[in-house]
Amino acid sequence: MAVADRAETGDDTCQAGNDAQTKAGYHAQIKAENRARIIRAARDLFLARGYDKTSLAQIAREARVSTGTLFKRYPSKAALFAAVTSEQWQLDVEYAAPPPPGDPRYGLDHIGRDYACLVSRSGTAALCRLIITELPQMPELADIVGTGFAIDRGPFFDRLRDYLDAEAQAGTLDFRSADGQPHSASAVAEQFLGMICSQLLWPQLVRTDFVPPDPTDAAIVDEAVALMLARYGTGS
């Protein structure tokens, strides 16, 4: 084969590779856009009509996707609802890694402020209220309540539990009850998140006229942190 022919063949191969990458990127973008529209449409319809009265066909129509596309990604309404609630727990910032141990005031403050923003975001209270209202008639929602949308858990809970474990191992926190019995980091995590939830989320579930405090209000998280340190801090 001549040099020119080899060069031309090489150019064709590179072009084919570039075209394949462009095509793959385009398809990935379309999939992401379809998913975003599906989640948004499902969330809006679930909140407007309720879980029971919303069908996958209605969601597909609202999201402007085919029912085949919808069923391929979410084979059941419960699976789609789980995706909607899981999406609600995702913050707009990366928070996968817990803070380093050694300064529990800083770490708890950091995690607590992220959590305050999380439970205060638009739609969280409405989705919680929807689950509480429809759970007795829709037993398939029970697994979702127990995992992906437990109020004090979600993907946030593991981060806090692991952080508390690290602080305990570092000797800066000691999880014991008043009579000296040990507490698990999971139980302590529930206590901490519950203190924040009690002021930012729970009142919204029982009072339609309740205006939640600003999640950036330092007093809410500061108080929760102070109580945690007073109860479990070792002074190290």
Solvent accessible surface area in square Angstrom, and as a share of the most:
residue,aa,sasa,rsa
1,M,155,0.69
2,A,58,0.45
3,V,108,0.62
4,A,73,0.57
5,D,70,0.36
6,R,128,0.47
7,A,57,0.44
8,E,107,0.48
9,T,69,0.40
10,G,33,0.31
11,D,95,0.49
12,D,88,0.46
13,T,91,0.53
14,C,85,0.51
15,Q,99,0.44
16,A,61,0.48
17,G,33,0.32
18,N,82,0.42
19,D,76,0.39
20,A,61,0.47
21,Q,133,0.59
22,T,97,0.56
23,K,129,0.55
24,A,62,0.48
25,G,41,0.40
26,Y,125,0.48
27,H,89,0.40
28,A,61,0.47
29,Q,104,0.46
30,I,59,0.30
31,K,120,0.51
32,A,63,0.49
33,E,70,0.31
34,N,27,0.14
35,R,77,0.28
36,A,47,0.37
37,R,50,0.18
38,I,0,0.00
39,I,11,0.05
40,R,132,0.48
41,A,6,0.05
42,A,0,0.00
43,R,58,0.21
44,D,71,0.37
45,L,19,0.09
46,F,0,0.00
47,L,62,0.31
48,A,85,0.66
49,R,123,0.45
50,G,10,0.09
51,Y,1,0.01
52,D,84,0.44
53,K,156,0.66
54,T,2,0.01
55,S,47,0.30
56,L,20,0.10
57,A,50,0.38
58,Q,42,0.19
59,I,0,0.00
60,A,1,0.01
61,R,167,0.61
62,E,102,0.46
63,A,1,0.01
64,R,173,0.63
65,V,21,0.12
66,S,68,0.44
67,T,66,0.39
68,G,48,0.46
69,T,53,0.31
70,L,0,0.00
71,F,95,0.40
72,K,184,0.78
73,R,85,0.31
74,Y,17,0.06
75,P,98,0.62
76,S,48,0.31
77,K,43,0.18
78,A,25,0.20
79,A,37,0.29
80,L,0,0.00
81,F,0,0.00
82,A,37,0.28
83,A,16,0.12
84,V,2,0.01
85,T,0,0.00
86,S,47,0.30
87,E,71,0.32
88,Q,14,0.06
89,W,4,0.01
90,Q,76,0.34
91,L,30,0.15
92,D,131,0.68
93,V,91,0.52
94,E,167,0.75
95,Y,26,0.10
96,A,90,0.70
97,A,78,0.61
98,P,54,0.34
99,P,11,0.07
100,P,101,0.63
101,P,67,0.42
102,G,46,0.44
103,D,75,0.39
104,P,18,0.11
105,R,143,0.52
106,Y,117,0.44
107,G,0,0.00
108,L,0,0.00
109,D,35,0.18
110,H,73,0.33
111,I,0,0.00
112,G,0,0.00
113,R,74,0.27
114,D,29,0.15
115,Y,0,0.00
116,A,0,0.00
117,C,56,0.33
118,L,1,0.01
119,V,1,0.01
120,S,29,0.19
121,R,72,0.26
122,S,96,0.62
123,G,15,0.15
124,T,2,0.01
125,A,11,0.09
126,A,34,0.26
127,L,0,0.00
128,C,2,0.01
129,R,87,0.32
130,L,20,0.10
131,I,8,0.04
132,I,101,0.51
133,T,90,0.52
134,E,25,0.11
135,L,56,0.28
136,P,101,0.64
137,Q,120,0.53
138,M,29,0.13
139,P,99,0.63
140,E,79,0.36
141,L,0,0.00
142,A,52,0.40
143,D,111,0.57
144,I,13,0.07
145,V,47,0.27
146,G,52,0.50
147,T,96,0.56
148,G,28,0.27
149,F,3,0.01
150,A,15,0.12
151,I,30,0.15
152,D,35,0.18
153,R,79,0.29
154,G,15,0.14
155,P,59,0.37
156,F,0,0.00
157,F,5,0.02
158,D,69,0.36
159,R,14,0.05
160,L,0,0.00
161,R,76,0.28
162,D,66,0.34
163,Y,0,0.00
164,L,0,0.00
165,D,57,0.30
166,A,32,0.25
167,E,0,0.00
168,A,37,0.29
169,Q,156,0.69
170,A,54,0.42
171,G,33,0.32
172,T,11,0.06
173,L,5,0.02
174,D,65,0.34
175,F,15,0.06
176,R,115,0.42
177,S,24,0.16
178,A,108,0.84
179,D,110,0.57
180,G,36,0.35
181,Q,109,0.49
182,P,97,0.61
183,H,63,0.28
184,S,66,0.42
185,A,10,0.07
186,S,33,0.21
187,A,34,0.27
188,V,0,0.00
189,A,0,0.00
190,E,60,0.27
191,Q,75,0.33
192,F,0,0.00
193,L,0,0.00
194,G,26,0.25
195,M,51,0.23
196,I,0,0.00
197,C,1,0.01
198,S,58,0.37
199,Q,68,0.30
200,L,0,0.00
201,L,0,0.00
202,W,103,0.36
203,P,27,0.17
204,Q,30,0.13
205,L,25,0.12
206,V,124,0.72
207,R,124,0.45
208,T,136,0.79
209,D,102,0.53
210,F,44,0.18
211,V,127,0.73
212,P,48,0.30
213,P,48,0.30
214,D,86,0.45
215,P,37,0.23
216,T,97,0.57
217,D,60,0.31
218,A,43,0.34
219,A,64,0.49
220,I,11,0.06
221,V,0,0.00
222,D,66,0.34
223,E,97,0.43
224,A,2,0.02
225,V,4,0.02
226,A,50,0.39
227,L,93,0.46
228,M,4,0.02
229,L,30,0.15
230,A,89,0.69
231,R,108,0.39
232,Y,7,0.03
233,G,35,0.34
234,T,63,0.36
235,G,81,0.78
236,S,104,0.67
